[in-house]
Amino acid sequence: MARQVEVFTDGRIGRKERRAKMMKVKITGMTCTHCEIFMKKVLSNVPGVTRVVEVSRERKEAIVEGEPDPQVLVAAVRQHDYGAEVEQ
């Protein structure tokens, strides 16, 4: 969980917690560890992704943190001949 410092108008300083936004992407076509590593690299280069939390070929999914455009995320995966769909 990320922390953000907040300065109040009366000069006090406090901490405000904000939850990182997570997005799950279903990915088909991953068959090996290399596929997982490659997908992690692809997803980490999508604008708005702050971190790739996990890529799992067994569960056929990836979890990313940030606020990327879902269509851009799917297009980045599909560009490399994998299937992709964002779960809502």
MODELLER restraints for C-alpha pairs under 7 A, 6 or more apart:
rsr = mdl.restraints
at = mdl.atoms
rsr.add(forms.Gaussian(group=physical.xy_distance, feature=features.Distance(at['CA:1:A'], at['CA:18:A']), mean=6.90, stdev=0.5))
rsr.add(forms.Gaussian(group=physical.xy_distance, feature=features.Distance(at['CA:1:A'], at['CA:19:A']), mean=5.76, stdev=0.5))
rsr.add(forms.Gaussian(group=physical.xy_distance, feature=features.Distance(at['CA:1:A'], at['CA:20:A']), mean=6.31, stdev=0.5))
rsr.add(forms.Gaussian(group=physical.xy_distance, feature=features.Distance(at['CA:2:A'], at['CA:17:A']), mean=6.55, stdev=0.5))
rsr.add(forms.Gaussian(group=physical.xy_distance, feature=features.Distance(at['CA:2:A'], at['CA:18:A']), mean=6.13, stdev=0.5))
rsr.add(forms.Gaussian(group=physical.xy_distance, feature=features.Distance(at['CA:2:A'], at['CA:19:A']), mean=6.68, stdev=0.5))
rsr.add(forms.Gaussian(group=physical.xy_distance, feature=features.Distance(at['CA:2:A'], at['CA:20:A']), mean=6.77, stdev=0.5))
rsr.add(forms.Gaussian(group=physical.xy_distance, feature=features.Distance(at['CA:3:A'], at['CA:15:A']), mean=6.74, stdev=0.5))
rsr.add(forms.Gaussian(group=physical.xy_distance, feature=features.Distance(at['CA:3:A'], at['CA:16:A']), mean=6.17, stdev=0.5))
rsr.add(forms.Gaussian(group=physical.xy_distance, feature=features.Distance(at['CA:3:A'], at['CA:17:A']), mean=4.98, stdev=0.5))
rsr.add(forms.Gaussian(group=physical.xy_distance, feature=features.Distance(at['CA:3:A'], at['CA:18:A']), mean=6.42, stdev=0.5))
rsr.add(forms.Gaussian(group=physical.xy_distance, feature=features.Distance(at['CA:4:A'], at['CA:15:A']), mean=5.91, stdev=0.5))
rsr.add(forms.Gaussian(group=physical.xy_distance, feature=features.Distance(at['CA:4:A'], at['CA:16:A']), mean=5.30, stdev=0.5))
rsr.add(forms.Gaussian(group=physical.xy_distance, feature=features.Distance(at['CA:4:A'], at['CA:17:A']), mean=6.19, stdev=0.5))
rsr.add(forms.Gaussian(group=physical.xy_distance, feature=features.Distance(at['CA:5:A'], at['CA:14:A']), mean=5.94, stdev=0.5))
rsr.add(forms.Gaussian(group=physical.xy_distance, feature=features.Distance(at['CA:5:A'], at['CA:15:A']), mean=4.72, stdev=0.5))
rsr.add(forms.Gaussian(group=physical.xy_distance, feature=features.Distance(at['CA:5:A'], at['CA:16:A']), mean=6.05, stdev=0.5))
rsr.add(forms.Gaussian(group=physical.xy_distance, feature=features.Distance(at['CA:6:A'], at['CA:13:A']), mean=5.86, stdev=0.5))
rsr.add(forms.Gaussian(group=physical.xy_distance, feature=features.Distance(at['CA:6:A'], at['CA:14:A']), mean=5.30, stdev=0.5))
rsr.add(forms.Gaussian(group=physical.xy_distance, feature=features.Distance(at['CA:6:A'], at['CA:15:A']), mean=5.79, stdev=0.5))
rsr.add(forms.Gaussian(group=physical.xy_distance, feature=features.Distance(at['CA:6:A'], at['CA:16:A']), mean=6.28, stdev=0.5))
rsr.add(forms.Gaussian(group=physical.xy_distance, feature=features.Distance(at['CA:7:A'], at['CA:13:A']), mean=4.63, stdev=0.5))
rsr.add(forms.Gaussian(group=physical.xy_distance, feature=features.Distance(at['CA:7:A'], at['CA:14:A']), mean=6.44, stdev=0.5))
rsr.add(forms.Gaussian(group=physical.xy_distance, feature=features.Distance(at['CA:20:A'], at['CA:65:A']), mean=6.46, stdev=0.5))
rsr.add(forms.Gaussian(group=physical.xy_distance, feature=features.Distance(at['CA:20:A'], at['CA:66:A']), mean=6.64, stdev=0.5))
rsr.add(forms.Gaussian(group=physical.xy_distance, feature=features.Distance(at['CA:21:A'], at['CA:65:A']), mean=5.66, stdev=0.5))
rsr.add(forms.Gaussian(group=physical.xy_distance, feature=features.Distance(at['CA:21:A'], at['CA:66:A']), mean=5.39, stdev=0.5))
rsr.add(forms.Gaussian(group=physical.xy_distance, feature=features.Distance(at['CA:21:A'], at['CA:67:A']), mean=6.58, stdev=0.5))
rsr.add(forms.Gaussian(group=physical.xy_distance, feature=features.Distance(at['CA:22:A'], at['CA:63:A']), mean=6.71, stdev=0.5))
rsr.add(forms.Gaussian(group=physical.xy_distance, feature=features.Distance(at['CA:22:A'], at['CA:64:A']), mean=5.67, stdev=0.5))
rsr.add(forms.Gaussian(group=physical.xy_distance, feature=features.Distance(at['CA:22:A'], at['CA:65:A']), mean=4.55, stdev=0.5))
rsr.add(forms.Gaussian(group=physical.xy_distance, feature=features.Distance(at['CA:22:A'], at['CA:66:A']), mean=6.32, stdev=0.5))
rsr.add(forms.Gaussian(group=physical.xy_distance, feature=features.Distance(at['CA:23:A'], at['CA:63:A']), mean=5.65, stdev=0.5))
rsr.add(forms.Gaussian(group=physical.xy_distance, feature=features.Distance(at['CA:23:A'], at['CA:64:A']), mean=5.33, stdev=0.5))
rsr.add(forms.Gaussian(group=physical.xy_distance, feature=features.Distance(at['CA:23:A'], at['CA:65:A']), mean=6.37, stdev=0.5))
rsr.add(forms.Gaussian(group=physical.xy_distance, feature=features.Distance(at['CA:24:A'], at['CA:61:A']), mean=6.82, stdev=0.5))
rsr.add(forms.Gaussian(group=physical.xy_distance, feature=features.Distance(at['CA:24:A'], at['CA:62:A']), mean=5.78, stdev=0.5))
rsr.add(forms.Gaussian(group=physical.xy_distance, feature=features.Distance(at['CA:24:A'], at['CA:63:A']), mean=4.54, stdev=0.5))
rsr.add(forms.Gaussian(group=physical.xy_distance, feature=features.Distance(at['CA:24:A'], at['CA:64:A']), mean=6.52, stdev=0.5))
rsr.add(forms.Gaussian(group=physical.xy_distance, feature=features.Distance(at['CA:24:A'], at['CA:86:A']), mean=6.03, stdev=0.5))
rsr.add(forms.Gaussian(group=physical.xy_distance, feature=features.Distance(at['CA:24:A'], at['CA:87:A']), mean=5.54, stdev=0.5))
rsr.add(forms.Gaussian(group=physical.xy_distance, feature=features.Distance(at['CA:25:A'], at['CA:61:A']), mean=5.44, stdev=0.5))
rsr.add(forms.Gaussian(group=physical.xy_distance, feature=features.Distance(at['CA:25:A'], at['CA:62:A']), mean=5.14, stdev=0.5))
rsr.add(forms.Gaussian(group=physical.xy_distance, feature=features.Distance(at['CA:25:A'], at['CA:63:A']), mean=6.25, stdev=0.5))
rsr.add(forms.Gaussian(group=physical.xy_distance, feature=features.Distance(at['CA:25:A'], at['CA:84:A']), mean=6.60, stdev=0.5))
rsr.add(forms.Gaussian(group=physical.xy_distance, feature=features.Distance(at['CA:25:A'], at['CA:85:A']), mean=5.67, stdev=0.5))
rsr.add(forms.Gaussian(group=physical.xy_distance, feature=features.Distance(at['CA:25:A'], at['CA:86:A']), mean=4.42, stdev=0.5))
rsr.add(forms.Gaussian(group=physical.xy_distance, feature=features.Distance(at['CA:25:A'], at['CA:87:A']), mean=5.91, stdev=0.5))
rsr.add(forms.Gaussian(group=physical.xy_distance, feature=features.Distance(at['CA:26:A'], at['CA:60:A']), mean=5.78, stdev=0.5))
rsr.add(forms.Gaussian(group=physical.xy_distance, feature=features.Distance(at['CA:26:A'], at['CA:61:A']), mean=4.28, stdev=0.5))
rsr.add(forms.Gaussian(group=physical.xy_distance, feature=features.Distance(at['CA:26:A'], at['CA:62:A']), mean=6.49, stdev=0.5))
rsr.add(forms.Gaussian(group=physical.xy_distance, feature=features.Distance(at['CA:26:A'], at['CA:84:A']), mean=5.49, stdev=0.5))
rsr.add(forms.Gaussian(group=physical.xy_distance, feature=features.Distance(at['CA:26:A'], at['CA:85:A']), mean=5.18, stdev=0.5))
rsr.add(forms.Gaussian(group=physical.xy_distance, feature=features.Distance(at['CA:26:A'], at['CA:86:A']), mean=6.13, stdev=0.5))
rsr.add(forms.Gaussian(group=physical.xy_distance, feature=features.Distance(at['CA:26:A'], at['CA:87:A']), mean=6.89, stdev=0.5))
rsr.add(forms.Gaussian(group=physical.xy_distance, feature=features.Distance(at['CA:27:A'], at['CA:60:A']), mean=5.13, stdev=0.5))
rsr.add(forms.Gaussian(group=physical.xy_distance, feature=features.Distance(at['CA:27:A'], at['CA:61:A']), mean=5.10, stdev=0.5))
rsr.add(forms.Gaussian(group=physical.xy_distance, feature=features.Distance(at['CA:27:A'], at['CA:82:A']), mean=6.66, stdev=0.5))
rsr.add(forms.Gaussian(group=physical.xy_distance, feature=features.Distance(at['CA:27:A'], at['CA:83:A']), mean=5.39, stdev=0.5))
rsr.add(forms.Gaussian(group=physical.xy_distance, feature=features.Distance(at['CA:27:A'], at['CA:84:A']), mean=4.57, stdev=0.5))
rsr.add(forms.Gaussian(group=physical.xy_distance, feature=features.Distance(at['CA:27:A'], at['CA:85:A']), mean=6.78, stdev=0.5))
rsr.add(forms.Gaussian(group=physical.xy_distance, feature=features.Distance(at['CA:28:A'], at['CA:60:A']), mean=5.83, stdev=0.5))
rsr.add(forms.Gaussian(group=physical.xy_distance, feature=features.Distance(at['CA:28:A'], at['CA:82:A']), mean=5.77, stdev=0.5))
rsr.add(forms.Gaussian(group=physical.xy_distance, feature=features.Distance(at['CA:28:A'], at['CA:83:A']), mean=4.73, stdev=0.5))
rsr.add(forms.Gaussian(group=physical.xy_distance, feature=features.Distance(at['CA:28:A'], at['CA:84:A']), mean=6.43, stdev=0.5))
rsr.add(forms.Gaussian(group=physical.xy_distance, feature=features.Distance(at['CA:29:A'], at['CA:82:A']), mean=5.20, stdev=0.5))
rsr.add(forms.Gaussian(group=physical.xy_distance, feature=features.Distance(at['CA:29:A'], at['CA:83:A']), mean=6.42, stdev=0.5))
rsr.add(forms.Gaussian(group=physical.xy_distance, feature=features.Distance(at['CA:30:A'], at['CA:36:A']), mean=6.78, stdev=0.5))
rsr.add(forms.Gaussian(group=physical.xy_distance, feature=features.Distance(at['CA:30:A'], at['CA:57:A']), mean=5.50, stdev=0.5))
rsr.add(forms.Gaussian(group=physical.xy_distance, feature=features.Distance(at['CA:31:A'], at['CA:57:A']), mean=6.63, stdev=0.5))
rsr.add(forms.Gaussian(group=physical.xy_distance, feature=features.Distance(at['CA:36:A'], at['CA:55:A']), mean=5.76, stdev=0.5))
rsr.add(forms.Gaussian(group=physical.xy_distance, feature=features.Distance(at['CA:36:A'], at['CA:56:A']), mean=6.55, stdev=0.5))
rsr.add(forms.Gaussian(group=physical.xy_distance, feature=features.Distance(at['CA:36:A'], at['CA:57:A']), mean=6.49, stdev=0.5))
rsr.add(forms.Gaussian(group=physical.xy_distance, feature=features.Distance(at['CA:40:A'], at['CA:52:A']), mean=6.35, stdev=0.5))
rsr.add(forms.Gaussian(group=physical.xy_distance, feature=features.Distance(at['CA:40:A'], at['CA:55:A']), mean=6.41, stdev=0.5))
rsr.add(forms.Gaussian(group=physical.xy_distance, feature=features.Distance(at['CA:42:A'], at['CA:76:A']), mean=6.83, stdev=0.5))
rsr.add(forms.Gaussian(group=physical.xy_distance, feature=features.Distance(at['CA:43:A'], at['CA:52:A']), mean=6.84, stdev=0.5))
rsr.add(forms.Gaussian(group=physical.xy_distance, feature=features.Distance(at['CA:43:A'], at['CA:73:A']), mean=6.97, stdev=0.5))
rsr.add(forms.Gaussian(group=physical.xy_distance, feature=features.Distance(at['CA:44:A'], at['CA:51:A']), mean=6.40, stdev=0.5))
rsr.add(forms.Gaussian(group=physical.xy_distance, feature=features.Distance(at['CA:44:A'], at['CA:52:A']), mean=5.97, stdev=0.5))
rsr.add(forms.Gaussian(group=physical.xy_distance, feature=features.Distance(at['CA:46:A'], at['CA:73:A']), mean=6.37, stdev=0.5))
rsr.add(forms.Gaussian(group=physical.xy_distance, feature=features.Distance(at['CA:47:A'], at['CA:68:A']), mean=5.98, stdev=0.5))
rsr.add(forms.Gaussian(group=physical.xy_distance, feature=features.Distance(at['CA:48:A'], at['CA:66:A']), mean=5.65, stdev=0.5))
rsr.add(forms.Gaussian(group=physical.xy_distance, feature=features.Distance(at['CA:48:A'], at['CA:67:A']), mean=5.01, stdev=0.5))
rsr.add(forms.Gaussian(group=physical.xy_distance, feature=features.Distance(at['CA:48:A'], at['CA:68:A']), mean=4.05, stdev=0.5))
rsr.add(forms.Gaussian(group=physical.xy_distance, feature=features.Distance(at['CA:49:A'], at['CA:64:A']), mean=6.53, stdev=0.5))
rsr.add(forms.Gaussian(group=physical.xy_distance, feature=features.Distance(at['CA:49:A'], at['CA:65:A']), mean=5.84, stdev=0.5))
rsr.add(forms.Gaussian(group=physical.xy_distance, feature=features.Distance(at['CA:49:A'], at['CA:66:A']), mean=4.66, stdev=0.5))
rsr.add(forms.Gaussian(group=physical.xy_distance, feature=features.Distance(at['CA:49:A'], at['CA:67:A']), mean=6.21, stdev=0.5))
rsr.add(forms.Gaussian(group=physical.xy_distance, feature=features.Distance(at['CA:49:A'], at['CA:68:A']), mean=5.52, stdev=0.5))
rsr.add(forms.Gaussian(group=physical.xy_distance, feature=features.Distance(at['CA:50:A'], at['CA:65:A']), mean=5.61, stdev=0.5))
rsr.add(forms.Gaussian(group=physical.xy_distance, feature=features.Distance(at['CA:50:A'], at['CA:66:A']), mean=5.00, stdev=0.5))
rsr.add(forms.Gaussian(group=physical.xy_distance, feature=features.Distance(at['CA:51:A'], at['CA:64:A']), mean=5.90, stdev=0.5))
rsr.add(forms.Gaussian(group=physical.xy_distance, feature=features.Distance(at['CA:51:A'], at['CA:65:A']), mean=5.10, stdev=0.5))
rsr.add(forms.Gaussian(group=physical.xy_distance, feature=features.Distance(at['CA:51:A'], at['CA:66:A']), mean=6.92, stdev=0.5))
rsr.add(forms.Gaussian(group=physical.xy_distance, feature=features.Distance(at['CA:52:A'], at['CA:63:A']), mean=6.26, stdev=0.5))
rsr.add(forms.Gaussian(group=physical.xy_distance, feature=features.Distance(at['CA:52:A'], at['CA:64:A']), mean=4.41, stdev=0.5))
rsr.add(forms.Gaussian(group=physical.xy_distance, feature=features.Distance(at['CA:52:A'], at['CA:65:A']), mean=6.15, stdev=0.5))
rsr.add(forms.Gaussian(group=physical.xy_distance, feature=features.Distance(at['CA:53:A'], at['CA:63:A']), mean=5.39, stdev=0.5))
rsr.add(forms.Gaussian(group=physical.xy_distance, feature=features.Distance(at['CA:53:A'], at['CA:64:A']), mean=5.32, stdev=0.5))
rsr.add(forms.Gaussian(group=physical.xy_distance, feature=features.Distance(at['CA:53:A'], at['CA:65:A']), mean=6.63, stdev=0.5))
rsr.add(forms.Gaussian(group=physical.xy_distance, feature=features.Distance(at['CA:54:A'], at['CA:62:A']), mean=5.46, stdev=0.5))
rsr.add(forms.Gaussian(group=physical.xy_distance, feature=features.Distance(at['CA:54:A'], at['CA:63:A']), mean=5.27, stdev=0.5))
rsr.add(forms.Gaussian(group=physical.xy_distance, feature=features.Distance(at['CA:55:A'], at['CA:61:A']), mean=6.02, stdev=0.5))
rsr.add(forms.Gaussian(group=physical.xy_distance, feature=features.Distance(at['CA:55:A'], at['CA:62:A']), mean=4.20, stdev=0.5))
rsr.add(forms.Gaussian(group=physical.xy_distance, feature=features.Distance(at['CA:55:A'], at['CA:63:A']), mean=6.55, stdev=0.5))
rsr.add(forms.Gaussian(group=physical.xy_distance, feature=features.Distance(at['CA:56:A'], at['CA:62:A']), mean=6.15, stdev=0.5))
rsr.add(forms.Gaussian(group=physical.xy_distance, feature=features.Distance(at['CA:70:A'], at['CA:86:A']), mean=6.46, stdev=0.5))
rsr.add(forms.Gaussian(group=physical.xy_distance, feature=features.Distance(at['CA:74:A'], at['CA:84:A']), mean=5.39, stdev=0.5))
rsr.add(forms.Gaussian(group=physical.xy_distance, feature=features.Distance(at['CA:74:A'], at['CA:85:A']), mean=6.08, stdev=0.5))
rsr.add(forms.Gaussian(group=physical.xy_distance, feature=features.Distance(at['CA:74:A'], at['CA:86:A']), mean=6.98, stdev=0.5))
rsr.add(forms.Gaussian(group=physical.xy_distance, feature=features.Distance(at['CA:77:A'], at['CA:83:A']), mean=6.97, stdev=0.5))
rsr.add(forms.Gaussian(group=physical.xy_distance, feature=features.Distance(at['CA:77:A'], at['CA:84:A']), mean=6.24, stdev=0.5))
rsr.add(forms.Gaussian(group=physical.xy_distance, feature=features.Distance(at['CA:78:A'], at['CA:84:A']), mean=6.26, stdev=0.5))
